[in-house]
Structure formats: structure tokens, C-alpha cells
Amino acid sequence: MSLPEYITLNGTNYATAKLSAEAHAQVQNIQVVDVEIARLQQRLAIAQTARNAYSNALVTAVKGSASEVRAPEKKPRSPRKPKAKAE
């Protein structure tokens, strides 16, 4: 990977041509990590999209089967008998 002409650290621009060998190595390390982060973010987006599709398919399946099989309706309760008054 080639280095950019300038890098910005904490708001200060540095010319990469003037950096030490150690600093060059660290910039390259950061570039490698940035590429990996971008790859992982893309994989996460793919996984989230797949999860949403599976969730939508589940909702469709549940709605379809709910119309075919319904839970039995509860019988209404009979009215309560009034309690006898104590005298």
C-alpha cells in the first residue's frame, strides 16, 4: 500500500515523506487495519440484511399459518352468583 502524501494526527498535518521508518510502519499498520474494519463492516451489513430477510420470511410464514390454524376461543364465563349477606 502506498502512503498518502500527508496524514493528519490530532488535527495536525504531517508530510509522510518526512516521517521516520517507524512512523511509516505505523501508518501502514493503520491502513491495513482500516481495510479490515471496512471488510468487517461490509460483512456485518450483509449479515444484518440476511437477518432482516429471514425475519420477514418468518412473519409471512406465521401470518400464513395463523389463518389456517386458530387457537380455540375461550367460552365466556358465566355470571358470578351473589354472595349471601352475613347477618
Contacts in CASP RR format, 6 or more apart in sequence:
PFRMAT RR
TARGET T0000
AUTHOR 0000-0000-0000
METHOD contacts of the structure
MODEL  1
MSLPEYITLNGTNYATAKLSAEAHAQVQNIQVVDVEIARLQQRLAIAQTA
RNAYSNALVTAVKGSASEVRAPEKKPRSPRKPKAKAE
1 28 0 8 1.000
1 31 0 8 1.000
1 32 0 8 1.000
3 16 0 8 1.000
3 24 0 8 1.000
3 27 0 8 1.000
3 28 0 8 1.000
3 31 0 8 1.000
4 16 0 8 1.000
5 15 0 8 1.000
5 16 0 8 1.000
5 17 0 8 1.000
6 13 0 8 1.000
6 14 0 8 1.000
6 15 0 8 1.000
6 16 0 8 1.000
7 13 0 8 1.000
7 14 0 8 1.000
7 16 0 8 1.000
7 19 0 8 1.000
7 27 0 8 1.000
8 14 0 8 1.000
16 24 0 8 1.000
16 27 0 8 1.000
19 27 0 8 1.000
END
